[in-house]
Amino acid sequence: MTETETESIRSALQQAKDDLLEGRVPGPLTSTRLVEIAGVKRHRLTHDNPDINDEFQRRARALNRTKPEVDRLRANLDAERKRNKRLVTERDTLDRRLKAYSTALLGLLEERDKLLEALSTSNNVTALPNRQLAVPAIKATDP
């Protein structure tokens, strides 16, 4: 490989590195994306120009750590995890309450059935007729 070709590859890698890191070219900040944009083979970056690769990796890690979009996404993820934990706890509490209510209702229904059965078989129970209570009419008086 001639000196001109080596310098051309190095220049293309530098330009691609700057474009990626400054956001002029979309895509993930990876070495694969870097060589794709530069239009060179991967070994030209990793073996022939490790200094460019090391600098790119270092700056990409720093950028990913402090990028506002990444921070916002991490905050959203944290908030969703807390919300999920709260909802799981609430669901479990409601599930326990529902089981307690259903157990209590089952006990009451069984007791009612026993009482109804006892009433229907009992000979000394007399049904009382329904009576209408006489309610005196209230008259409105003029003031």
HELIX and SHEET records of a PDB file:
HELIX    1   1 GLU A    3  LEU A   21  1                                  19    
HELIX    2   2 SER A   31  ALA A   38  1                                   8    
HELIX    3   3 ARG A   42  THR A   46  1                                   5    
HELIX    4   4 PRO A   50  THR A   66  1                                  17    
HELIX    5   5 PRO A   68  THR A  121  1                                  54    
END                                                                             
